[in-house]
Structure formats: structure tokens, C-alpha cells
Amino acid sequence: MLTINVTSREHGEEEALKYQEQFLTEPVLKDNGREVYDLYECEGVPTTIIIDKEGQVVGHFGDQAEFVSIVHKLSEALN
């Protein structure tokens, strides 16, 4: 799992870092502007992208996605 901070979509890098320190335990990468955000055609924050073992995008979920749907797609990708 990777978390990528899109600072150009947030309220600023300082606020993003505060959120990261308060709520996240995994390492967080920083997007180069909106490069990764645009590459994966994100429309909001957060966006969950599931990539299978072959490197293909098999799931794309916006901020209103149900957690169960994400977990179901993730389990499919792992099989």
C-alpha cells in the first residue's frame, strides 16, 4: 500500500504533514505536482487504486466508495 500526498490538491504541504503525522502510520510519498494524480485519472481525494500482480489497474474508487467494495476488489486482485 502506498499513500501519495497531492499537495497541489490539499490546503498546503504543512497541513498535509500535520494530517500525516496524526493519522497515518505508513510511509507517505509526495506527488510531483499532480503527476500521479492525473496519471491515474483521480477526481478527488482520497482515491484508491488497486493494481494487480501484472501491473494492471483493476480497481478505481473515489472518496465515496464503500470500504467493502474496495476490500472485495482487493481480494480478487490477490487471487
C-alpha positions, 0 to 999 in steps of 0.5 A: 500500500502506498499513500501519495500526498497531492499537495497541489490538491490539499490546503498546503504541504504543512497541513498535509504533514500535520494530517500525516503525522496524526493519522497515518502510520505508513510511509507517505510519498509526495506527488510531483505536482499532480503527476500521479494524480492525473496519471491515474485519472483521480477526481478527488481525494482520497482515491484508491487504486488497486493494481494487480500482480501484472501491473494492471489497474483493476480497481478505481474508487473515489472518496465515496466508495464503500470500504467493502467494495474496495476490500472485495476488489482487493481480494480478487486482485490477490487471487 
